[in-house]
């Protein structure tokens, strides 16, 4: 996703989502909540202690694409890192009971202003996989798609489920390892696994 696109997303956030605290203050607060020194936190972010110190003192501001990388490494949403808040819980409540494809549209297109090409880059899902959510009017989110959307957007996994009666079980360590192996596998091996599960094959 290019810098202008992320800037547009950030500027689209409503005023009530923004706080008076600065990016540096939020970064320092997250570091302290994690109980890390500047050295440890800088390593986690993949930067130097000097650069981190300048961020925390508001002497330097990262580019938007760098903020996205930091948010992923810290397992927080971009909204939280940039604006100091998560999306409104009332909005999440309004999604309950809706089918997955409507939740997908409201969260990605309507709220975050993300286009399909943005989502392909953010999630690693294919254009076809993302389009099929809408064209097939998916009622429930396939777990692997929900996991990737959660990781990319910071939206809690249970929100993608929508329906209160649809509970998402906690993944076992074994299932997590299988998911990781699938992500690292070649396209040929992925398609072999998909065929064995009765799923459509995917293209690069």
N, C-alpha and C positions, 0 to 999 in steps of 0.2 A: 504494500500500500504506500502511495507516495505521501510526501510531507503535507502537500496542500489538502489532500483528502482527509488526513487525520486532523489537520487544523480546522477544516470545515465541521468535522464531527464534534470537536471540542467547543467550537463557537456556537454550535447548535444547542448545547446544553442550556436549559432554562436558568434564569438568574437565581431561582430559589435552590438550585443544585450547587451553586458556587459558594465558597466560604471566603472569609477575609484572610485566612492563613495562606502562606506562600508555598510554592512547590518545595523549597528548601526546608521549611518547617515541617511539612508533611513527611518528607523523606527522613528527616531526623527523628520524628515521632515514630515512624515505622521501625527504624533501626533500634530505637530504645525499647519499643514493645517486644522486639525479637531478642533483646538482651545482648546485642552485638556491639563490638568496638568498631570504630571507623575502618580499621584494617580488615576485620572480618567481613563487614558489610560491603566494603569496596570489592573484595574478592568475590562475594556472592553476586554482585552486580556486573562483575567483569570489567571493573575500572580501577583507577588508582586512588589511594587515600587522599592525595592532593586534589584531584578532581572532585571527589565526593565532598571534601571539606568546603570547596568553593561552591558546590551546589547547596550544601546546608546553610552556608552563610549568605546565600542569594547573590553571590558574586558571579555566578555563571548559570546559564539555563540550557538544558539539553535540547537537541532537536527532537521533533515529534516522534520520529521513528525510533529514537533512543528511548523515549518514554515508554513506548510499546514494549520494547525489549525488557526494560526494567520491570514493568508491570507483570510480564510473564514470569520473570525470574523470582519475583516476590509473591506470585500467586494472588495478585489483587487485580481488580479491574482498572482500566485506564482512567475511568471516571474517579475512582477512589484516589489514585495517585495524583491526578491533575487537579481535581476539584475537592478532594477531601471528603467525598461522600459516595455512597453506593446509590443505585437507582432506588426510587421510591417504593417502599414495601407495599403501599396501596396499589401501585401499578401492577406489581407482581400478583397481588390478590385478584385484580381484575382479569387476569389471564386464566384463573382456575376454571376448569370445566370446558375450556375451549380445546378444539383439536390441535394437534401439533403444528399443522401447516399454517393455521391462523396465528398461533403464538410466534412461530418463526417469522412470519411477515411483520407482525407488530413490533417485535423486538429488533429485528435486523433492518428492515426497510424503513418502517415508520419512526421508530425511536432513535436508532443509532445511525440512520441514513447510510447504511452499508449496501453497496451494490454486489452483484454476484461475483465480479472479478475481485473485489475487496475480500469477500468471504473465502474465495478459493485460496488467496494468499495467506489469509489469517488462519484458516483451519486445516489446510492441506487436503481438504475434500475436493473432488472433481466438480467441474461445472455441471456435469450430468447428474451427479448425486444430489447436488443442491437444488437443481431444477426439478428433480423428481419429487422433492418434498411437496412442491406446489402442484405440479401436474398430476400427481397421484392422490392429491388431497390426503396426505398421510394423517391418520387420526392419532397415532402414537409414534413417539420418536424412537427410531432404532438406537440402541444403546451406544454403539460406536459413534454415531453422528452426534448424539446429545453430549457425549464426553468431549468430542472435539469442539463443539460449539461452546461448551462451558469453559474449556481451557482458553479458547480464543477471545471470548467476550467477557468473561468474569461473571456471567449470569449463572446463579446456582443451578445445579443439575436438576433438582426437583421442580424448578420453574418450567423446564422444557416438558415435563410430564403433564402439566396442566390439570389433569383430573385428580382429585383427592384420592379416588379409589385406586389409582395406578401408582403403586409404590415401587420405587426403584431400590432393589436390594444393594447392600454394600458389596463391592467387588472383593472377592477373595484375593489373596496374594498370587495364587496360581493364575486366576483370570487376568489380573493386572499384567503378569509376565507374558501371557499369551497375547494380550493386546499390544504390548510393547514389541514383541517379536513380529507381529503382523505389520506394525508400522515400519519396522526396519527391513522387512522382507522385500525381495524383488517383485516387480509387477507380475511376472510369471507365477511365482510362488503364491502371491496374494490371490490371483485368479484361480489357482488350483484349489486353495482353501475355500474360496467363495463357491466354486462349483460343487465341492463336497458338501457344503451347507445348503445347497439349492438356491444360491444367490446369483444375480446377474454378474457377469464379469465387468471389469472397469478398464478404461483406457487411460493412458497418460494424459 
